[in-house]
Amino acid sequence: MLSSSALNPFLLLMDPSSVLRAVESSTSLCSLKARVFRPLEPDTGARVPSDELAAYDAAIETEPEIEAEMAADAAEQVFDAMEPQL
């Protein structure tokens, strides 16, 4: 018979400590090999935006949204097609 948490996995969200205990006591999970990967280079901190990147971002923001224009054109065509019926 399946447990209630197996039938409804959202119940596991209500008791995360029991999930952690089950994971820690699982022999199959403990037998998995684990590695810790570290970056080869240290993090240099915050990235400073360049003028070139700022210009690119500004150009993208000023471009018209093609999908919105296409949707407006399609709606206009549908309306024009229905006009004789009205």
C-alpha positions in Angstrom: 0.0 0.0 0.0 1.3 3.4 -0.9 1.8 6.0 1.8 -0.1 9.2 1.7 3.0 11.2 0.8 3.6 8.8 -2.2 0.0 9.5 -3.3 0.3 13.2 -2.8 3.9 14.5 -3.2 2.8 18.0 -2.2 2.4 16.7 1.4 6.2 16.4 1.5 6.4 20.2 1.3 4.6 20.4 4.6 7.3 18.4 6.5 10.7 19.0 4.9 12.5 17.7 7.9 11.1 14.2 7.4 12.2 14.3 3.7 15.7 15.3 4.8 15.8 12.4 7.4 14.7 10.0 4.7 17.3 11.2 2.3 20.1 11.0 4.9 19.1 7.4 5.9 18.8 6.2 2.3 21.4 3.5 1.6 21.0 3.9 -2.1 21.6 7.6 -2.0 24.6 7.3 0.3 26.2 4.8 -2.1 26.3 7.4 -4.9 29.6 8.9 -5.7 29.8 12.6 -5.1 32.3 15.3 -6.2 32.6 18.9 -5.2 33.4 21.1 -8.2 35.1 24.4 -7.7 35.8 27.1 -10.3 39.3 27.4 -11.5 39.3 31.1 -11.3 38.1 33.2 -8.4 35.0 35.4 -8.9 36.0 38.9 -9.8 33.0 40.5 -8.1 30.4 42.7 -9.7 30.4 43.1 -13.4 30.8 46.7 -14.7 28.6 47.4 -17.7 30.5 48.7 -20.7 29.4 51.5 -23.0 29.1 49.0 -25.8 26.7 46.8 -23.8 24.7 49.9 -22.7 24.3 50.9 -26.4 23.2 47.4 -27.4 20.6 47.3 -24.6 19.3 50.8 -25.6 19.0 49.6 -29.3 17.1 46.5 -28.3 14.7 48.5 -26.1 13.9 51.0 -28.9 13.1 48.3 -31.5 9.4 47.8 -32.1 7.9 44.6 -30.9 7.3 42.6 -34.0 5.0 40.1 -32.4 2.7 42.9 -31.1 2.6 44.4 -34.5 1.8 41.1 -36.1 -1.0 40.5 -33.6 -2.5 43.9 -34.3 -2.3 43.3 -38.1 -4.0 39.9 -37.7 -6.8 41.4 -35.6 -7.3 44.1 -38.1 -7.6 41.5 -40.9 -10.1 39.5 -39.0 -12.1 42.7 -38.2 -12.0 43.7 -41.9 -13.2 40.3 -42.9 -16.2 40.5 -40.5 -17.1 44.1 -41.5 -19.4 43.1 -44.4 -21.3 40.8 -42.2 -22.1 43.6 -39.7 
